[in-house]
């Protein structure tokens, strides 16, 4: 398994990182789905039905618009 480092701006605008172990490079949506339960455990339980299927990357959009969290980069850890 490879280790991928997700760099993101948290709700205070501070750059943070999270390491994920995956075989392939995660998309921004996959990274957002992994970030959300760690950053917002309660909202992770909420249903995104209003966005699912109607917009691309609903988790990325929700994190950015409602929680001010933005993914900056996804790179393989060295």
Residue pairs with C-beta under 8 A, 6 or more apart in sequence:
1 21
1 22
1 23
2 21
2 22
2 23
2 24
2 25
2 76
2 77
3 19
3 20
3 21
3 76
3 77
4 19
4 20
4 21
4 22
4 25
4 26
4 31
4 74
4 75
4 76
4 77
5 17
5 18
5 19
5 73
5 74
5 75
5 76
5 77
6 17
6 18
6 19
6 20
6 26
6 31
6 34
6 35
6 71
6 73
6 74
7 15
7 16
7 17
7 71
7 72
7 73
7 74
7 75
8 15
8 16
8 17
8 18
8 31
8 35
8 69
8 70
8 71
8 72
9 15
9 16
9 68
9 69
9 70
9 72
10 16
10 39
10 69
11 39
11 67
11 68
11 69
13 68
15 72
18 34
18 35
18 38
19 77
20 26
20 31
20 34
22 30
25 74
25 76
26 34
26 74
27 57
28 57
28 60
28 71
28 74
29 56
29 57
29 58
29 59
29 60
31 71
31 74
32 57
32 59
32 60
32 63
32 71
33 59
35 63
35 69
35 71
36 43
36 44
36 59
36 62
36 63
37 44
39 63
39 67
39 69
40 67
43 67
48 58
48 59
48 62
51 58
51 61
51 62
52 58
55 61
60 71
63 69
63 70
63 71
64 70
